[in-house]
Amino acid sequence: MKRGIALSAAIAVAFAATPTHADVTVAARACGAATQARVGGDYQSAALAIYRGELDGAEVHRDTKHVLASTALARSLAAGDTTGVTAAVTKIVYHRQWHIVRLRVLASSGKLVADIGGPYILAPVRGEISYRGKTVGSYVMSVQDDVGYAKLVWRYTALPIELYGRSGPLVGESFPAAEVPPQLPAAGSSLTVNGARYLALLYGVKAFPSGRSEVLLAVPRAGAALASSSCLAVDATVYTSVAEHLARRVALPRDATVFVALDHAFDSSTLTFIRAGSRIVASSVGVPAPPLLPGSGTIAYLGKRWLINSFVPVSGTRIYILYPSAALGGSTGLSGTTGAS
């Protein structure tokens, strides 16, 4: 954790002191006063992409099938057998190969029959339970708790995050213990984490089984150099920061296609290409790499102009991310500022 805290502080300093990754060669209005809101909104979008996965991701769909496939649960619910329902729910929640953190089952009357799992849960998923073609009740399920969600956001963005309930902080993971605000701070207020300065970004997520948990995300302060860039370049800087963290989660270049899938989960509007040596080893599905791929600048490709950021996650491998700038009229060509490739 100490290494992670130091990394998040380094990101905060970088946003305050350095220009964007990209070498922007097209004339564009500076983002100026809108820069901080843009940074916050981009990081919030990344954090919410993780949250959406807890509501509608592949694991959610798999675990929903486990609930609906339990004949013991459906049969007991239909018979009004509370002991049987509780036993079935306990077996589902504590199965070693599944990751359901809480499961509530209600009779068709709406009466709570069983509720098994942890205390601080988010992202509830609801559905009906049927037995022999008849609806006999309903369920509320979750595959993620507050701590797990906070760890994922921290892992992929390196930004301090805390969740709050009515009684105060719920997690206490990515902030140093002495620096966790005891109450939810005001949006936009100043925070200091491990000596680095941040601003408080607030948003809400669904609590379990109902209600809402408040999320505090400590986002970097944007410096003058970043504000002098276009708003597109600001977006690209934030997104590239997230991509650099994603690249640390996989073994490159071997798992290049895994990285591309992760990358697009955060922003499907971009194009991603990975080069190992002189060869493109992975790219966005169905999109061939441009014949010339500069390391920075802009290119005209597939009827659009793109802003390019690139970085080297491991020696011999470079990741290129293209951010859509504007549609082009007429024929498409290729241009750009030549960078490392």
N, C-alpha and C positions, 0 to 999 in steps of 0.2 A: 504494500500500500504506500509506503514512503516513496518508492520510486515513482508511482503513479501521481502522487501529490506534487512531486517535483516537476513531473512532465506537464501537469495541468498549469502550474505556475509559469513554465516556459512558454506555453501557448499564450497565456495572458500577456506576457511581456512582448511576445512577437507581434500580436495584434496591435499593441499600443505603439510599437516603435518602427515597424517595417512596412514597406509597401506590399502589394499583393504578390502572389507567386507569378502571376502572368505578366508577360511583357505585352501590354496592350498597344497595338499599332494603329487602331482605328480611332478617329476623332470621336470622343464621347463626352457628354457632360459629366462633371464630377458628381459623385453621389452626395457629397457634402453633408448637410444636416440630417439626411435620411440614412446615413451609414449605420449608426448604432441600431436603429430599428431593423435594418436589413440583416445585420449580424444576428440579432436576437431572433428574428423570424426564421432565419435559415437554420439555426441550431434547434429551435423549437420544432421545426419540420422534421429534422433528423430524429429528435427524441420521440415525436409522435409516430414516426414510421415504425419505431421499435414497439411502441404501445399498440399500434394497429395489428402488429403481428401476434400480440397476445390475445386479441379479439377474434382474428380471422386468419391466423396462420395455419400452416400444415399440421403442426402439433395439436392445435385446437380441434381441427377436423378429425384427426385420428382419435383423440381422447373423447370427443363427442360420440363417435361410433362405439367406443368401449362402454359408455354409459347406456346407450340405446340397445346394445347387444346383450346386456345382462338380463337373462330370463328370470333369475332369482329376484332381481329388483322389481321388475314389472309384475311378476306373479304375486309377490308379497304385497306390493302396493294395491293391486286389484283386490286382494283378499282382506285388506285392512290390517295386515300383520305388521305392526310397528317394529317388533323385534327382528323380523326377517328383513325389513327395509333397512334398518340400522346395520345389520350384519352385512348386507349386500353393499351398502354405501361405504362401509369401512373397508371392505375387501377391494373396492374400486379405487379408493383414495390411496390406500397403502400398498398398492401393487408395485413391485420392485421395478417393473419395466415401463411404467407409465408415469406421467408427471402431472397429475391432477392435485392441486394443493388444497382445494376445498370443494365440497359438493353438498348442496342442499336439495332435499326432495320434498315436494308438497303433494298432498292429496288433491284430487280434482275439485274438492271444496275450497282449496286454498290453504288448508291447515298444514302447518309445518310438521313433517313426520320425522325427518332426520337432517342433521347438519354436522358434517364431519370435516375437520381441516383446521388450518392455522387462523390466527386472529386478525392479521392485517393483510387483506387480499384486495386485488384490483382486477379490472377487466372481466366482469361477470358475463357469462354467455348463457342464454336461456333456451329452453326447448321443452317439448312435450314428451311424455312417456306413454306408450301404448301397449296394450296386452290383448292379443287375439282380435286385433282390428279396432279396439275401442280405447279412447284416451282415458287413462286412469290417474294421471297426475302430471306434474311438471318438475323440472330441475333447474337449478342455477349452478353453474360450474365455472371454475377458473383454473388456468394452468400457470398462473404467476402471482407471486406475492409482492409486497412493496419493496422488500429488500432485493429480490431477484430482478425486478425492473430497474431499480436504481443501479445495481451492479452492471446491467447490460448497457445502460446509458453511459455510465462512467467508463466502461471498457471500450466503447466505440467512439466516444468523443473526448475522453479525458477531462471532462468538465465536472466540477463538484455538483452534486445533486442531493436534495433532501425532500422527503415527502412529509406532509403534515396532516394530522387529524385534529379533532377538537381539543385534544389534550396537549398538542405540541408535536415535536419531531417524532417520526416513526422509525427511522432507519439508522442514522448515525454511522455511515460507512465511509463516504468519500470526503467529508469535511474532517479536519482534525477536531477531536472531541471538544476542545475549548473554543472552537470557532463556529460551531453549529448555532445559528440563531435560535434562541429559546422559543420564539414565536415567529410566525410567518412574517417576513419583512415586507415593506411596501414595494410595489413594482418599481424598478428603476433605481432603487436605493443602492448605496455603495456597500460592497462586501470586501473583506480582506481574507484570503485563504492562503496560508503558507507564505505570507509576505507579498503576495500578488494581489492586484486590485481587479475586482469584477463588478458587474452590475447584476441586480436581481431580476431574473425573468420568471414570471409566474404563469402557470396554466393549470387546468384541472383535468383529472381523469376519473373514471367511474370507480367508486369503491364497491365492496362486496357486502351484502347483496344489493344494496342500493346506496344512494347518496354520492358523495364526491370526496376525493382526496386532493389536496392542493400540492402542486409540485413547485419547488424552488430550484431553478437551474442557474448556476453562476456562470454568466457569459463574459467573454473578454471585453474590455473597453477598446473601442476602435480609436486608433490614433489619427493624427492629421494626414499621415502618408496614405493610410487606407482610404480616408475620406476624399482624397484627391483623385482616386480611381473612379471608374464608372461603377454604377450599381451592379452591373453584370460581373465586373471583376471582383466586387465584394462578395457576391454569391459564389463565384468560382473559388475564392480564397477559403471561404468557410467549407464548401463542399470538398475541396482538396484536402483540407485538414482532417475531415471525417474519413476520406478515402485513405489517407496515410495511416490512420489507426486501423481501418479495416485490413489493410495490407499486412499489418503486424499479426493478424489473427490467423493467417494461413501460411503454408509453406510455399513460397514462390521460388522458381517458376512452376513447380510441379502442380500446384493447385490454382493455376491461373484462372480456369473456368469457374472455380468456386468463388474467387474474388470478384469476378465480373457479376455473378449472380447477387452477391452481397451488395456490391456497389449500386446496382440498379434498384435494389430494394429501397434505397434512400432517395434516388432521383432517377426516374426512368426516362427523363427527357435528354439525358446526356448520351454520348457515345464513348465507349471505353475500349482501348486497345492495349495489349501487353506485348512487349517485344523482349525476347531473350536473345542476346547477341544480335544477329542481323535478321532474325525470323520473328514474325508475328505469331505468338502461340495461343492467343485468345482474343476475342473481340465480342462486341455486342452482337446478339443473335441476328443472323441474316445480313450483317453489314460488313462488307469487305473494307480493309484498311485503305486509306488514300495512298496513291502511289508515292507521294512524298509526305512525310509526317514530321513537321518541325517540332522541336521540344517546347516552343512557346510561340506566342503571337496569334495570328488569326489565319484561317483558311476558308476558302469557298468550296463546299462539298455537299453533294446531294441536295442542291437547291437552297442551301442555307449558308450563312456565314457563321463560323464557329470560333470561339475563343479557346485556346489550348493552354492547359496546364499539364505539366508532367513532373514526375519525380522518380527517384531510384530507390525502391524498397530494399533491395539486396543487390550486391555487386553483379553486374552483367544483365540486369533486368530493369526495364523502364516502363512505367505505366503512364499512358496518355489519356487524359480525360478532355473531351470536347464539349463545350457548353454552347447551346444554341443562342445566337445573337439576333439574327433577323433573316427573313426569307429573301431570296435573291430573284430578280427578274432575268429572263433570258437564259442563255446557256451557263452552265457551271464550269468553273475552272478551279485552279488551285493556286493559292498565294499564301505567303506567310513570312514571318521573321524566322530565319533559320536558327534553331537552337540545337542542343544536344539531342541526338536521335539514336 
